Amino acid sequence: MKKIIFALVLWLSMSIAYSQKSVFDNEDELYVKYKDKVEMIIKESEKDNTSYNKLAYLCDTYGNRLSGSEGLEKALGWIYQSMIKDNMENVQLDDVLVPNWKRGKESCELLFPRIAKIKMLALGNSLGTGPEGVTAEVYVVSSKEELQKNPEKAKGKIVLFNAVFKSYGETVQFRFSGAQWAAEAGAVASMIRSVSPHDMNSPHTGVMSYGESARKIPHIAITSEDADMLQRMQERGQKPVVKIYSEAHFLPDALSHNVMSEVVGYEKPDEVIVAGGHIDSWDIGTGAMDDGGGCVTTWEAVRIIKDLKLKPKRTIRVCNWTNEENGSAGGKAYAELHKKEKHIMGFEFDVGVFAPSHIRFSGDEKVFKKIKNFEKLLKLVDKNIVVAEGGGGADISHIVKQANIPAMSLSTGEESHYFWYHHSDTDTMDKISPSDMQKCVSAIAVTLYLYSEMD
């Protein structure tokens, strides 16, 4: 009798263990079950240039889209109406108050040892110079440490941080905090070498902060070519003199919006996967790479899942967040307005539209092992795609932290080239390949759909 009971217990425990297994625990079983659907997604995304044409219309028609601008709000209105025409579900606009920084007129001129124009862009959130401008000798440094060792050389001067690009994360500190460091040393203004490995004689803007600095001085970006020229002059003992003029200023906060839509899950509609990019851009170029491409590819990915009637188990929502560039108000507002909903994952695409190379994940190790099994199916999109750790993004960071959920993102094989165009006049549609964009749409759609199907 004891043997019979033992056998029954053993059988029951094995049955329970087996029932808890799923195809997501086995790459080959997952591949067999979902191969046909993945191929449907790829075929649909590659049948025409719908995604590319949507992005081109957005960029060509509404141009750049700085928070507080008419162009941004018109673009949001067009996206809202287009999502309705796409028969997306639950299309909505959420109100968001955003910073309203204006560039105004600006110029930078070399006065000594010769008269010459220097290309410049005021950095986002910087204050202007006043009507007289700022004229002073330039003191060039390559690091924060060099400035702090020689504060007497900076007093009354314009400090130029000529820091060569190493990585975005390492070099962007000069853009973000350079004005504070220069003001603490007694400078009257500050400049940076644009944060780019290859700026093509075109300066790059981006957000800055005064931190806790008591004095707020103008902070601008110039090209690498001009930064190197000023450094050569200093090394010769020529003491270059520059005049900066900037009308940069803030207006009262403006009303903007997050725009979103979804395909509702058939089994667990209350569980939400949110994916997207940021629709705002800087007030130069047309924001094709940063981040119109991220918005349109995620939008198209969700639309394709809906059009193919794949019926995901969970709700998949696409959101175009506003104000990522100089405040993150969109991501913060989304987390607050949707905090009562049950989010299970956040996905972001904001690294430029090139051929997809990585689907990245941050979260539970056991879940990562299941997602690693997506890889064989993702290689149907592009043989170079791998699943790796390190997913995330600025806009989803707020809901990810609040809801304590995993974060995912798409990386591309030419992310270094992204910073050639990032925050500059060269961020335009001609830099984007329609075929690369199709692959990004497929990779995102496959990832979102498979995640929605997990146990």
GIHU-V126408 format. One record per residue. N is the residue number from 1. RES is the residue in one small letter. PHI is phi in whole degrees, 0 to 359 (NA if undefined). PSI is psi in degrees with one decimal (none if undefined). Layout:
# GIHU-V126408
n: [N:N]
res: [RES:RES]
phi: [PHI:PHI]
psi: [PSI:PSI]
This chain:
# GIHU-V126408
n: [1:2:3:4:5:6:7:8:9:10:11:12:13:14:15:16:17:18:19:20:21:22:23:24:25:26:27:28:29:30:31:32:33:34:35:36:37:38:39:40:41:42:43:44:45:46:47:48:49:50:51:52:53:54:55:56:57:58:59:60:61:62:63:64:65:66:67:68:69:70:71:72:73:74:75:76:77:78:79:80:81:82:83:84:85:86:87:88:89:90:91:92:93:94:95:96:97:98:99:100:101:102:103:104:105:106:107:108:109:110:111:112:113:114:115:116:117:118:119:120:121:122:123:124:125:126:127:128:129:130:131:132:133:134:135:136:137:138:139:140:141:142:143:144:145:146:147:148:149:150:151:152:153:154:155:156:157:158:159:160:161:162:163:164:165:166:167:168:169:170:171:172:173:174:175:176:177:178:179:180:181:182:183:184:185:186:187:188:189:190:191:192:193:194:195:196:197:198:199:200:201:202:203:204:205:206:207:208:209:210:211:212:213:214:215:216:217:218:219:220:221:222:223:224:225:226:227:228:229:230:231:232:233:234:235:236:237:238:239:240:241:242:243:244:245:246:247:248:249:250:251:252:253:254:255:256:257:258:259:260:261:262:263:264:265:266:267:268:269:270:271:272:273:274:275:276:277:278:279:280:281:282:283:284:285:286:287:288:289:290:291:292:293:294:295:296:297:298:299:300:301:302:303:304:305:306:307:308:309:310:311:312:313:314:315:316:317:318:319:320:321:322:323:324:325:326:327:328:329:330:331:332:333:334:335:336:337:338:339:340:341:342:343:344:345:346:347:348:349:350:351:352:353:354:355:356:357:358:359:360:361:362:363:364:365:366:367:368:369:370:371:372:373:374:375:376:377:378:379:380:381:382:383:384:385:386:387:388:389:390:391:392:393:394:395:396:397:398:399:400:401:402:403:404:405:406:407:408:409:410:411:412:413:414:415:416:417:418:419:420:421:422:423:424:425:426:427:428:429:430:431:432:433:434:435:436:437:438:439:440:441:442:443:444:445:446:447:448:449:450:451:452:453:454:455]
res: [m:k:k:i:i:f:a:l:v:l:w:l:s:m:s:i:a:y:s:q:k:s:v:f:d:n:e:d:e:l:y:v:k:y:k:d:k:v:e:m:i:i:k:e:s:e:k:d:n:t:s:y:n:k:l:a:y:l:c:d:t:y:g:n:r:l:s:g:s:e:g:l:e:k:a:l:g:w:i:y:q:s:m:i:k:d:n:m:e:n:v:q:l:d:d:v:l:v:p:n:w:k:r:g:k:e:s:c:e:l:l:f:p:r:i:a:k:i:k:m:l:a:l:g:n:s:l:g:t:g:p:e:g:v:t:a:e:v:y:v:v:s:s:k:e:e:l:q:k:n:p:e:k:a:k:g:k:i:v:l:f:n:a:v:f:k:s:y:g:e:t:v:q:f:r:f:s:g:a:q:w:a:a:e:a:g:a:v:a:s:m:i:r:s:v:s:p:h:d:m:n:s:p:h:t:g:v:m:s:y:g:e:s:a:r:k:i:p:h:i:a:i:t:s:e:d:a:d:m:l:q:r:m:q:e:r:g:q:k:p:v:v:k:i:y:s:e:a:h:f:l:p:d:a:l:s:h:n:v:m:s:e:v:v:g:y:e:k:p:d:e:v:i:v:a:g:g:h:i:d:s:w:d:i:g:t:g:a:m:d:d:g:g:g:c:v:t:t:w:e:a:v:r:i:i:k:d:l:k:l:k:p:k:r:t:i:r:v:c:n:w:t:n:e:e:n:g:s:a:g:g:k:a:y:a:e:l:h:k:k:e:k:h:i:m:g:f:e:f:d:v:g:v:f:a:p:s:h:i:r:f:s:g:d:e:k:v:f:k:k:i:k:n:f:e:k:l:l:k:l:v:d:k:n:i:v:v:a:e:g:g:g:g:a:d:i:s:h:i:v:k:q:a:n:i:p:a:m:s:l:s:t:g:e:e:s:h:y:f:w:y:h:h:s:d:t:d:t:m:d:k:i:s:p:s:d:m:q:k:c:v:s:a:i:a:v:t:l:y:l:y:s:e:m:d]
phi: [NA:300:296:295:298:300:296:294:297:297:297:295:295:293:294:296:299:293:294:280:283:219:297:288:270:222:301:291:294:299:299:298:291:249:304:298:290:297:295:297:298:297:299:293:286:261:286:201:258:303:296:297:294:298:295:298:297:303:287:291:275:250:65:287:220:290:308:91:264:296:299:296:291:293:296:297:296:293:298:302:293:291:295:295:296:284:62:290:267:52:291:207:246:255:292:218:276:234:300:234:270:240:284:70:286:204:198:220:226:280:256:211:273:210:269:200:281:245:292:213:221:298:277:303:85:290:274:278:264:88:296:275:74:234:240:193:290:264:245:263:229:253:203:296:297:297:295:290:281:228:297:295:283:267:300:76:244:262:275:248:270:263:263:291:298:248:210:298:299:280:273:294:300:290:291:287:244:302:296:297:298:293:297:297:270:96:288:262:194:219:226:231:290:307:280:197:283:197:263:55:58:229:292:242:267:150:283:230:217:272:57:262:297:287:253:247:248:300:225:229:247:234:285:296:298:287:297:293:298:296:292:298:299:298:296:277:83:277:52:297:242:228:246:250:232:213:259:304:197:255:254:303:309:246:275:229:208:270:240:211:203:201:244:280:293:270:255:229:296:279:265:245:258:250:221:169:213:255:274:286:216:287:272:221:59:230:63:290:285:237:225:304:298:296:294:288:295:291:301:296:300:289:299:295:302:292:295:279:56:284:50:295:294:253:287:246:247:254:230:262:279:263:61:286:292:224:168:59:295:295:296:293:295:300:299:286:289:244:291:276:277:266:278:239:191:242:233:225:231:206:226:91:269:232:299:294:234:219:258:251:223:234:163:301:298:295:292:301:299:293:291:302:286:293:304:298:288:294:290:291:284:205:297:271:288:231:262:219:278:104:282:158:174:296:288:281:302:287:286:298:291:295:268:55:240:293:238:228:201:257:251:238:287:234:298:296:291:305:282:293:252:308:62:226:296:272:279:223:300:295:276:255:269:303:291:297:295:300:294:296:301:299:298:292:299:299:297:296:294:297:297:295:271:296:296]
psi: [-44.2:-37.3:-39.2:-45.0:-43.2:-42.8:-39.6:-42.5:-42.8:-45.0:-42.2:-43.6:-38.5:-36.8:-42.2:-44.9:-41.5:-40.0:-25.5:-13.4:150.2:171.6:-20.9:-11.0:-3.4:116.5:-41.7:-41.5:-39.8:-43.1:-47.0:-43.3:-37.6:0.0:-46.6:-40.8:-37.9:-41.9:-32.7:-43.7:-46.5:-45.4:-41.2:-41.1:-24.9:2.6:-24.0:-173.8:37.7:-46.8:-44.8:-43.2:-36.3:-46.5:-41.6:-42.0:-44.9:-50.6:-42.7:-35.4:-40.9:-10.5:-151.3:160.2:63.3:143.6:134.4:-1.3:155.7:-37.1:-40.6:-46.8:-34.8:-39.0:-41.6:-39.3:-39.7:-42.5:-43.5:-49.1:-36.2:-37.1:-36.2:-43.7:-30.1:-1.3:31.6:155.7:148.1:49.1:130.2:157.0:130.0:130.7:138.1:127.7:129.3:153.4:148.5:73.8:135.9:138.0:-49.1:-169.9:149.6:153.5:156.4:130.1:132.0:124.9:-26.4:135.8:2.4:168.1:123.8:148.1:137.8:124.3:136.9:158.9:126.2:142.4:141.9:130.6:-1.3:150.1:160.0:-173.8:-14.2:167.1:-24.5:-12.5:-176.3:122.0:126.3:165.3:148.2:133.7:117.3:129.9:160.0:-6.8:164.1:-39.9:-40.6:-40.3:-44.9:-23.2:-20.0:52.6:-29.0:-26.0:-17.4:-22.0:125.9:7.3:174.6:116.1:129.8:120.1:101.6:69.8:117.3:139.2:125.3:-53.2:160.5:-46.6:-34.9:-38.9:-25.2:-15.7:-31.2:-35.2:-45.9:-42.7:-1.1:-38.5:-39.4:-46.8:-42.7:-41.5:-40.0:-26.8:-1.2:12.5:157.4:-14.1:167.4:151.9:154.9:152.4:130.7:142.0:86.2:142.8:-14.0:93.1:-1.0:39.5:32.4:116.1:157.1:130.7:-163.8:168.2:146.4:170.6:144.3:-6.7:-133.6:11.8:135.1:-30.8:138.2:113.6:154.3:143.6:120.0:164.1:141.4:172.0:160.5:-34.4:-45.5:-33.9:-43.5:-36.2:-46.4:-34.6:-40.6:-40.3:-44.9:-42.0:-26.5:-8.1:21.4:-15.4:70.6:143.8:135.8:146.2:125.7:133.8:128.5:133.9:14.9:137.1:167.0:141.8:169.4:151.9:147.1:157.5:124.9:-166.7:148.3:140.4:136.4:161.2:175.4:169.5:123.0:133.5:146.8:-23.6:-43.0:69.9:-21.0:-9.0:124.0:128.0:121.9:134.7:149.5:-163.3:-173.6:134.8:-22.4:157.9:174.7:169.6:31.2:162.4:-155.2:11.5:34.2:-50.2:-41.9:91.9:37.5:-38.2:-40.9:-38.5:-48.1:-39.1:-41.7:-39.1:-49.0:-37.1:-45.0:-38.2:-41.6:-42.0:-41.3:-47.8:-32.1:-2.6:42.7:-16.8:74.1:152.6:-40.2:163.3:132.5:119.5:135.7:134.1:130.0:103.6:144.5:156.2:40.9:-33.3:-41.7:46.0:-24.8:27.9:-33.9:-47.5:-39.4:-43.8:-39.6:-47.0:-38.4:-45.9:-24.4:23.3:-21.8:-9.6:155.8:91.8:143.3:-12.0:145.4:134.9:135.9:144.8:109.4:53.1:17.2:145.2:95.1:-177.3:133.5:140.9:-32.5:138.2:121.0:147.4:135.8:121.7:-157.8:135.8:-37.1:-38.3:-39.2:-39.4:-38.0:-42.6:-30.8:-28.2:-8.9:-20.4:-44.0:-38.4:-38.3:-27.2:-13.4:-27.6:-50.3:128.6:-16.5:-6.8:133.3:157.0:129.0:170.0:164.3:30.7:155.6:-175.1:158.6:-43.1:-41.2:-13.0:-32.0:-45.5:-33.2:-45.0:-45.0:-44.1:-5.5:56.7:163.7:156.9:139.1:158.9:161.7:130.4:156.7:161.1:-12.6:43.6:-27.5:-35.0:-25.2:-40.2:-3.4:-35.8:-18.6:123.9:30.9:172.0:-16.3:1.6:84.6:169.2:-29.8:-12.8:-8.3:132.8:127.2:-38.7:-38.6:-40.2:-39.9:-42.0:-37.5:-42.1:-47.3:-46.2:-41.3:-45.8:-44.7:-46.1:-47.9:-42.1:-46.0:-40.2:-39.4:-22.7:-10.0:157.9:none]
